[in-house]
């Protein structure tokens, strides 16, 4: 379990906390300056949510990649008047973020151009 404080970079803090390429994550909290992406098959169409928003759900995984260990997570953000969802590309903690990380023992996750490939290690 990790608790992040106001101003912390959510994606950077998550990436710094994970050292093995097979981890599941879930989180709740409140963020601001969030960027979410919708994959249109070619690129991410990005939406910026600058105002504070409830991190109603965050789930994803960490997997090995050519560039190291990469995060793939989807988020649901709720403001007073709207709900946003998509790939989490960036966010800053507004109030707090409570994160559960669950390492998968005996499994290796690898992410390549064709997606996620789990294997027994």
C-alpha positions as CSV (number, residue, x, y, z in Angstrom):
1,X,0.0,0.0,0.0
2,X,1.2,3.5,-0.8
3,X,-0.3,6.9,0.1
4,X,0.6,9.9,-2.0
5,X,0.3,13.5,-0.9
6,X,-0.8,16.7,-2.6
7,X,1.4,17.8,-5.5
8,X,3.0,14.4,-6.1
9,X,3.2,13.2,-9.7
10,X,1.0,10.0,-9.7
11,X,2.5,8.3,-12.7
12,X,6.1,9.0,-11.6
13,X,5.5,7.8,-8.0
14,X,3.8,4.6,-9.2
15,X,6.7,3.9,-11.6
16,X,9.3,4.5,-8.9
17,X,7.5,2.1,-6.6
18,X,7.6,-0.9,-8.9
19,X,10.7,-2.9,-9.5
20,X,9.3,-6.2,-10.9
21,X,7.5,-6.7,-14.2
22,X,4.3,-8.3,-12.9
23,X,2.3,-6.0,-10.6
24,X,-1.4,-5.3,-10.5
25,X,-2.6,-1.9,-9.1
26,X,-5.8,-0.3,-7.9
27,X,-6.2,3.2,-6.4
28,X,-8.7,5.8,-5.3
29,X,-8.2,9.5,-4.2
30,X,-8.3,12.9,-5.8
31,X,-6.2,14.3,-8.6
32,X,-5.8,17.4,-10.8
33,X,-4.0,18.2,-14.0
34,X,-4.9,14.8,-15.3
35,X,-4.4,13.7,-18.9
36,X,-6.4,10.7,-20.1
37,X,-6.1,9.1,-23.5
38,X,-8.5,7.4,-25.8
39,X,-6.7,5.0,-28.2
40,X,-8.2,5.5,-31.7
41,X,-6.2,2.7,-33.2
42,X,-3.3,5.0,-34.2
43,X,-2.7,7.4,-31.4
44,X,-4.1,8.7,-28.1
45,X,-6.7,11.4,-28.3
46,X,-6.0,13.3,-25.1
47,X,-8.3,14.9,-22.7
48,X,-7.0,17.3,-20.0
49,X,-8.9,17.5,-16.7
50,X,-7.3,20.4,-14.9
51,X,-9.8,20.8,-12.0
52,X,-9.7,18.5,-9.0
53,X,-11.4,15.2,-9.7
54,X,-12.2,12.2,-7.6
55,X,-10.1,9.3,-8.7
56,X,-13.1,7.0,-8.7
57,X,-11.2,4.1,-10.0
58,X,-7.7,3.3,-11.2
59,X,-6.7,-0.2,-12.3
60,X,-3.9,-1.6,-14.4
61,X,-0.6,-3.4,-14.4
62,X,3.1,-3.1,-14.8
63,X,4.9,-5.2,-17.4
64,X,8.4,-5.5,-18.9
65,X,9.0,-3.6,-22.1
66,X,12.0,-2.8,-24.2
67,X,12.3,0.5,-22.3
68,X,12.0,-1.1,-18.9
69,X,8.9,-1.6,-16.7
70,X,5.9,0.2,-18.1
71,X,2.5,1.2,-16.6
72,X,-0.7,0.4,-18.4
73,X,-3.7,1.8,-16.4
74,X,-7.2,3.0,-17.0
75,X,-8.8,5.7,-14.8
76,X,-12.2,7.0,-14.0
77,X,-12.3,10.6,-12.9
78,X,-15.4,12.4,-11.6
79,X,-15.7,16.2,-11.3
80,X,-18.8,18.0,-9.9
81,X,-20.5,17.8,-13.3
82,X,-18.8,15.2,-15.4
83,X,-17.2,11.8,-15.5
84,X,-14.1,11.1,-17.6
85,X,-12.4,7.7,-18.4
86,X,-9.4,6.5,-20.3
87,X,-5.8,5.5,-20.3
88,X,-4.0,7.4,-17.5
89,X,-1.2,9.4,-19.1
90,X,-0.5,11.9,-16.3
91,X,-2.0,13.3,-13.1
92,X,-0.9,15.2,-10.0
93,X,-2.3,14.3,-6.6
94,X,-4.8,17.0,-5.4
95,X,-5.6,15.7,-1.9
96,X,-4.4,12.1,-1.6
97,X,-4.0,8.9,-3.5
98,X,-4.3,5.5,-1.8
99,X,-2.8,2.8,-4.0
100,X,-2.7,-1.0,-3.6
101,X,0.1,-2.8,-5.5
102,X,-0.1,-6.6,-5.8
103,X,3.0,-8.4,-7.1
104,X,2.2,-11.5,-9.1
105,X,4.6,-14.2,-8.0
106,X,5.7,-16.8,-10.5
107,X,4.4,-14.7,-13.5
108,X,6.1,-12.4,-15.8
109,X,4.2,-9.8,-17.8
110,X,5.7,-8.5,-21.1
111,X,4.3,-5.7,-23.2
112,X,5.2,-5.5,-26.8
113,X,3.7,-4.1,-30.0
114,X,1.1,-6.8,-30.1
115,X,0.0,-6.2,-26.5
116,X,0.5,-8.0,-23.2
117,X,2.1,-11.4,-23.0
118,X,2.0,-13.2,-19.6
119,X,4.3,-16.1,-19.0
120,X,5.2,-18.3,-16.0
121,X,8.6,-17.5,-14.6
